[in-house]
Each structure stands twice: as C-alpha cells, then as structure tokens.
Amino acid sequence: MKKPFNSITTSSQTHFEESEEEEEIESSSEEEKSDDTIDSDEEEEIERELAEVTFGELQKARADGTDSISRKPQTETKRRRANKNRPMELSSKKPVRSFRQVIQAPKKVVRDPRFESLCGNLDVEGFRKRYNFLFENNLPAEREEVQKQLKKARDPKVVSELKNHISWIDKQLKFESAKNTDAVILSAHKKKEKDAAKHGKRPYYLKKSEIRKQRLIEKYKKLKASGKLESFIEKRRRKNAAKDHRFMPYRRPNNNSEL
C-alpha cells in the first residue's frame, strides 16, 4: 500500500513566500506613491488653469450650468419659530411663494339668516311691532330737525342734500304705512277664511292686485272721514291731466294757410 503524501513546508519554501509578499507590498506602495504624485500634479495644473480664468467667465459657466464643481447636497433643516408668539424667520434672499398660507385662518362660511335654522323663523308681525318706534317716533323727529336745518342753510349744496334727506324720510314713512295697511287687510282676510274653512269651504288667497284695490278703498274711506277727499281727487285730476297733456299732438304750422 502507498502512503499518503504529506505536504510538509520546508524553511526554504517559507522564506521564498515571505520574500514574494514583501515584493508585492513594496510594488503596491510604489504604485500608490506614483498615483499620489500624479494626482498632486493634476491638482496643481487645475489650480493654475483656474487662476488664469476670469471671474466673469466663472459666473457665465455657473449660469449656463457647465460648472462641474461637485457640491455637497445641503441638508434641509426644518424651520421653526423661536417662540410661539413670534413669526417664523426666513431669508430675504429667497422669494416668497405667492400662495403661501402663513396662518391657518378658519374658512369663512357665508350664512343667510333667512334660510338658517339657527336663526329661527321670521315673525313678521313681531318684527314690525318691535321696530315700530322708528316710524312712529324717530323718523318724524328727524324730519323736523332736518326741516329746521333747511330754513337756516344758505349753501345750495347743503340745501339740496337736506331736501333729498327729507324726501327719503317721506318715502320711508309712506312705504311703511302702506305695508301696515296691507298687513291689516291680509290678517283680516286670513281670519275670515279660517272661519269659512271651519264650515267646510275652500280657502281663497288674495292676490297682490286685490290687496292694492282694498288699500285704495281704505284710503278713500279715511279721506272722506277727514273731509279731504275732494281736494285729493282734484289734485289727482290735475296730475293726470298734466301727464296726458304731454302726449297730446300739437297743431303743426301750415304755410299754405297764410297765402
């Protein structure tokens, strides 16, 4: 039988291997030194070239995007306020976005009180009763005060303003009296129709034109009771006649009649 071959390293072999390793280390160190010298030479050449380049050319290269200088990416730090009662400090060199929301303001919600359930239902009669003092006391007193100022005024501009104010007060009082008359007529009609509905009759709703007719009838009744009906009718007749007179044709001059 053959004995297995045992690879036993001799002293001469180990010495040879160590010498080879030393030679490899020395060669690698020499290569690194040569690379370092080449890199240093290249850096010196680049520095010389950059020293000769003008500042304007550097700015132009950066503006064109041809600047090949590697820059480290800046880590964006989260900006915070130094104090909760102070605003955030930002650099004035950076432009602010046009639609930047600085403060989280609550969204404005437009509400119409006529259709809002929180405001409740409108009580027309109660509203008229609560604010009736404006038309019974305040506006007549204001009209008297403006009338006194009108007597003392001499400036034409002030006089015209005071006259316009008096006419506005008269319109408000007239409109409110008409509304009150309409409300009385409508409430009386509703009461009458409720009584008729109890007897099985169908309700009848008044039109605006019918309310207007009844208002005119009530006005004539009041004028007749106060004795001012005839003067009112005469005034209305003259007004209508002047209105009709504008539309009447005039006699054209005929030159043939003179011959």
C-alpha angles and dihedrals in degrees: 000000000000119000117233115257112247114205101223114181115224127212092253091055094050091049090052093051093049091051090052092051091050091051091051092050091049092049092049092049090050090051091051091050091050091049090050091051091049092049092048090049091050092049091051091051091049091049091051091050093048091049090058094048114095124235092244092057090050091052090048092050091051092048092050092048093242093119104120097187108128113233126196113244110252114235109233110233117208108249117227137176116262089222132011090238093053129076121247114271115230133176115266090214093069116074115242117236114253095229099041112143106216100177125029096236118187114257114257112241116198112217127188110213090209092066100028117109091206091064094054127220122320114252103201096185093047091048091051092049094048095050098034090105089073092065098034100045116003103047096044090048090048090050092054091049092050090047090056091050090049092057091053097042120102102171110097092216092053091045092054091048092051092048091051090050092051092049090050091053091049091052092050093050092046093048092048093050090051090050091050091050091050091049092052092048092048094047091049091050092049091051090050093049092049090056090048092049089057088061091052100263123139115249119252119211120212120235123224091249091055091049088052092052093050090048090054091049091052090049092053091048091054092047091049091050091051094044095242098109097100094049090047092051091048091050091049091048093053091047093051091045091054090048092051092045091066092061096046114107118244123228109262117227111253115207093193093064091064092059 
